[in-house]
Amino acid sequence: MKTTLMAAVAAAAFITAGCSSKTGTEIVWLCDKVAGQPLALFPDADSALTESLGLMDAVPSSMSAFLVRKDGKLLMFDTGYGHPDGGVRLGLDSSGISPMDIDYLYITHFHGDHIGGMLDEAGNPVYTNAAVYASQAEYDAWMNMPPERNSQAVKTMDAYRGRLHLFAPGDTLPCGVIAVDAAGHTPGHTAYQVDDILVWGDIIHGLALQFEHPEICAVYDMDKQASIAARKRMIRYAEDNGLLVAGMHLPSGFLDFREAGQVAE
């Protein structure tokens, strides 16, 4: 694997780290939880490969969200699980930011570790002033799933119905955020480009395994072949365009392709 450089700082109960784009846009990593992804979640990876990579039981990973400051606005990308003592809420608190301060909430997809923080324990919206953006394809797919699979997504989207905006890939959203098609992990999985930052959601679950072997899927990927294609496409796109990648399961939040030949983890 390419040389990696650490780009994160740890605090007692959460991890938060910040980077800036070349245009000055600030992005802050809000780590809900540092957790390894068990090797059993990657059934396509044989033991010879994982052992050669020094992976014995799990692949280093995280569960994260991101905060962006741009044009005087606060943008959130996903919300984590939403536990009151979780890293997302503690990270916002440490920055002096309340959920009600968020102007725009961009959702990569509807899995629980990405939308769980949108509602409080009573089922009320947490981000009370935010306009919410999600893929039309993602919304349609989840709304048509059986109740045992989609109850959280339905409840959450209903709670934000008056502020929910659905888009298509390629659309330009508020603050110049561009919706990038990354479908495969879920039917409407979306990456977002903000200047030279690419928030790519769940393109990679286990960096040490999947970066050099994008053909390996996690069991969470709903469409295996589309996931592989999206993973290869997003890695190539970030490399070709010199982007700072923010990933919800990257172990240190970021991958930095802005300098030729360098990847910062």
C-alpha positions as CSV (number, residue, x, y, z in Angstrom):
1,M,0.0,0.0,0.0
2,K,1.1,3.5,-0.6
3,T,2.9,5.4,2.2
4,T,0.4,6.7,4.7
5,L,0.6,9.8,7.0
6,M,-1.5,10.2,10.1
7,A,-3.9,13.2,10.0
8,A,-6.0,12.8,13.1
9,V,-5.9,13.7,16.8
10,A,-7.6,11.7,19.6
11,A,-9.6,13.0,22.5
12,A,-10.8,11.2,25.5
13,A,-14.2,10.1,24.3
14,F,-14.2,11.0,20.6
15,I,-12.0,11.9,17.7
16,T,-12.2,15.1,15.7
17,A,-9.8,16.4,13.2
18,G,-9.9,19.2,10.7
19,C,-8.5,19.9,7.2
20,S,-8.9,22.7,4.7
21,S,-9.4,22.6,1.0
22,K,-7.1,24.7,-1.3
23,T,-10.0,27.2,-1.5
24,G,-10.2,27.5,2.3
25,T,-13.3,25.3,2.8
26,E,-12.9,23.7,6.2
27,I,-14.0,20.1,6.9
28,V,-14.0,18.5,10.3
29,W,-14.0,14.8,11.0
30,L,-16.5,13.8,13.6
31,C,-15.7,10.2,14.6
32,D,-18.7,8.5,16.2
33,K,-16.7,5.4,17.0
34,V,-13.3,3.8,16.3
35,A,-14.0,0.2,15.4
36,G,-12.5,-2.6,13.3
37,Q,-14.5,-4.3,10.7
38,P,-14.4,-8.1,11.4
39,L,-12.8,-10.1,8.6
40,A,-16.0,-12.2,8.4
41,L,-17.6,-9.1,6.8
42,F,-15.4,-9.5,3.8
43,P,-16.1,-13.1,2.6
44,D,-14.3,-12.5,-0.7
45,A,-11.0,-12.0,1.1
46,D,-9.2,-15.3,1.5
47,S,-7.0,-16.0,4.5
48,A,-3.7,-15.9,2.5
49,L,-4.4,-12.3,1.5
50,T,-5.5,-11.1,4.9
51,E,-2.5,-12.7,6.6
52,S,-0.1,-11.1,4.0
53,L,-1.6,-7.7,5.0
54,G,-1.2,-8.4,8.7
55,L,-4.9,-8.5,9.3
56,M,-5.7,-11.2,11.8
57,D,-9.2,-10.5,13.1
58,A,-10.4,-7.2,11.8
59,V,-9.6,-4.3,9.4
60,P,-9.1,-0.9,11.1
61,S,-12.1,1.3,10.5
62,S,-14.4,4.0,12.0
63,M,-18.0,5.2,12.0
64,S,-18.0,8.8,11.2
65,A,-19.7,12.0,9.9
66,F,-18.3,15.3,8.7
67,L,-18.9,18.9,9.3
68,V,-18.1,21.5,6.6
69,R,-18.0,25.3,6.9
70,K,-18.5,27.1,3.6
71,D,-19.9,30.4,2.5
72,G,-20.9,31.2,6.1
73,K,-23.0,28.0,6.3
74,L,-22.6,24.8,8.3
75,L,-23.0,21.6,6.3
76,M,-23.3,18.1,7.9
77,F,-22.6,15.0,5.9
78,D,-24.4,12.1,7.7
79,T,-25.1,12.1,11.4
80,G,-23.7,8.9,12.8
81,Y,-25.7,6.7,15.2
82,G,-26.9,9.7,17.2
83,H,-26.0,8.5,20.7
84,P,-26.0,11.5,23.1
85,D,-22.5,10.5,24.3
86,G,-21.3,9.6,20.8
87,G,-18.5,11.2,18.9
88,V,-20.6,13.2,16.5
89,R,-22.6,15.0,19.3
90,L,-19.4,15.4,21.4
91,G,-17.5,16.7,18.4
92,L,-20.2,19.3,17.7
93,D,-20.3,20.3,21.3
94,S,-16.5,20.7,21.4
95,S,-16.7,23.1,18.5
96,G,-19.5,25.1,20.1
97,I,-22.0,24.0,17.6
98,S,-25.6,22.9,18.3
99,P,-27.4,20.6,15.9
100,M,-29.9,23.5,15.4
101,D,-27.0,25.5,13.9
102,I,-26.7,23.2,10.9
103,D,-28.0,24.8,7.7
104,Y,-27.7,21.8,5.4
105,L,-27.7,18.0,6.0
106,Y,-26.5,15.8,3.2
107,I,-27.1,12.1,3.5
108,T,-24.9,9.6,1.7
109,H,-27.4,6.7,2.2
110,F,-30.0,5.4,4.6
111,H,-28.2,2.8,6.7
112,G,-28.6,3.4,10.5
113,D,-25.1,4.5,11.2
114,H,-25.6,7.4,8.8
115,I,-29.1,8.5,9.6
116,G,-29.5,7.4,13.2
117,G,-28.6,10.8,14.5
118,M,-31.3,12.6,12.7
119,L,-33.9,11.7,15.4
120,D,-33.7,11.9,19.2
121,E,-34.9,9.1,21.5
122,A,-38.5,10.4,21.3
123,G,-38.5,10.3,17.5
124,N,-38.2,14.1,17.0
125,P,-35.9,15.8,14.5
126,V,-32.5,16.7,16.0
127,Y,-31.4,19.0,13.2
128,T,-34.3,21.3,13.5
129,N,-33.3,24.0,11.1
130,A,-31.5,22.0,8.5
131,A,-32.6,21.5,4.9
132,V,-32.0,17.8,4.2
133,Y,-30.7,16.4,0.9
134,A,-30.9,12.8,-0.2
135,S,-30.8,10.9,-3.5
136,Q,-34.2,10.3,-5.2
137,A,-33.0,6.8,-6.1
138,E,-32.0,6.1,-2.4
139,Y,-35.3,7.4,-1.2
140,D,-37.4,5.4,-3.7
141,A,-35.6,2.2,-3.0
142,W,-35.9,2.3,0.8
143,M,-39.5,3.5,0.7
144,N,-40.3,0.3,-1.3
145,M,-38.5,-2.1,0.9
146,P,-40.5,-4.4,3.3
147,P,-41.3,-2.9,6.7
148,E,-38.8,-5.1,8.6
149,R,-36.0,-3.4,6.6
150,N,-37.1,0.2,6.1
151,S,-38.8,1.2,9.3
152,Q,-36.0,3.5,10.5
153,A,-35.6,5.1,7.1
154,V,-39.4,5.7,6.7
155,K,-39.8,7.2,10.2
156,T,-36.7,9.4,9.7
157,M,-37.7,10.7,6.3
158,D,-41.3,11.3,7.4
159,A,-40.0,13.4,10.3
160,Y,-38.1,15.7,7.9
161,R,-40.7,15.6,5.1
162,G,-41.2,19.4,5.1
163,R,-37.5,20.0,4.7
164,L,-36.5,17.0,2.6
165,H,-35.1,17.7,-0.9
166,L,-34.5,14.8,-3.3
167,F,-31.9,15.1,-6.2
168,A,-30.4,13.2,-9.1
169,P,-26.7,12.4,-9.6
170,G,-24.9,15.4,-11.1
171,D,-27.1,18.0,-9.5
172,T,-25.5,21.0,-7.9
173,L,-26.9,21.6,-4.4
174,P,-26.6,24.5,-2.0
175,C,-23.1,25.9,-1.3
176,G,-21.9,24.4,-4.6
177,V,-22.1,20.8,-3.4
178,I,-22.1,18.4,-6.3
179,A,-23.9,15.1,-6.0
180,V,-21.8,12.2,-7.4
181,D,-23.2,8.9,-8.3
182,A,-21.7,6.2,-6.1
183,A,-24.5,3.6,-6.2
184,G,-23.8,0.0,-5.4
185,H,-23.4,-0.1,-1.6
186,T,-27.0,1.0,-1.6
187,P,-29.3,1.8,-4.6
188,G,-28.8,5.6,-4.3
189,H,-25.5,5.8,-2.4
190,T,-24.1,9.2,-3.1
191,A,-20.7,10.9,-2.8
192,Y,-20.5,14.7,-2.5
193,Q,-17.8,17.0,-3.9
194,V,-17.2,20.3,-2.2
195,D,-14.4,22.2,-4.0
196,D,-11.4,19.7,-3.8
197,I,-13.0,17.6,-1.1
198,L,-14.8,14.4,-1.9
199,V,-17.1,13.0,0.8
200,W,-17.4,9.4,-0.5
201,G,-19.6,7.8,2.2
202,D,-19.2,4.0,2.3
203,I,-17.0,3.4,-0.8
204,I,-14.5,1.7,1.5
205,H,-15.3,-0.1,4.8
206,G,-11.8,-1.6,5.4
207,L,-9.0,0.6,3.9
208,A,-6.1,-1.8,4.5
209,L,-7.9,-4.4,2.5
210,Q,-10.1,-2.7,-0.1
211,F,-7.8,0.2,-1.2
212,E,-5.4,-2.2,-3.0
213,H,-8.2,-4.8,-3.6
214,P,-11.3,-2.8,-4.6
215,E,-12.8,-6.1,-5.9
216,I,-13.4,-7.2,-2.3
217,C,-16.8,-6.2,-1.0
218,A,-18.2,-6.0,2.5
219,V,-21.4,-7.9,3.2
220,Y,-23.2,-4.5,3.6
221,D,-22.8,-3.8,-0.2
222,M,-26.3,-4.4,-1.7
223,D,-25.1,-4.7,-5.3
224,K,-21.7,-6.4,-5.4
225,Q,-20.7,-5.6,-9.0
226,A,-22.0,-2.0,-8.8
227,S,-20.1,-1.5,-5.6
228,I,-16.8,-2.8,-7.1
229,A,-17.3,-0.5,-10.1
230,A,-18.1,2.5,-7.8
231,R,-15.1,1.8,-5.6
232,K,-12.7,1.6,-8.5
233,R,-14.3,4.7,-10.1
234,M,-14.1,6.8,-6.9
235,I,-10.5,5.9,-6.1
236,R,-9.5,6.8,-9.7
237,Y,-11.5,10.0,-9.7
238,A,-9.9,11.2,-6.4
239,E,-6.4,10.3,-7.7
240,D,-6.9,11.9,-11.1
241,N,-8.4,15.1,-9.7
242,G,-6.1,15.5,-6.6
243,L,-8.9,15.4,-4.1
244,L,-9.0,15.2,-0.3
245,V,-11.3,12.2,0.5
246,A,-13.5,12.1,3.6
247,G,-14.8,8.6,4.2
248,M,-17.3,7.5,6.8
249,H,-15.3,4.3,7.5
250,L,-11.7,5.4,6.9
251,P,-9.8,4.7,10.1
252,S,-8.4,8.2,10.3
253,G,-11.1,10.1,8.5
254,F,-9.2,11.2,5.4
255,L,-7.2,10.2,2.3
256,D,-5.3,13.0,0.7
257,F,-4.6,12.8,-3.0
258,R,-3.8,16.5,-3.4
259,E,-0.1,16.0,-3.7
260,A,1.1,13.6,-6.4
261,G,2.2,10.2,-5.1
262,Q,0.9,10.9,-1.5
263,V,-1.9,9.4,0.4
264,A,-2.6,10.7,3.9
265,E,-4.6,8.4,6.1
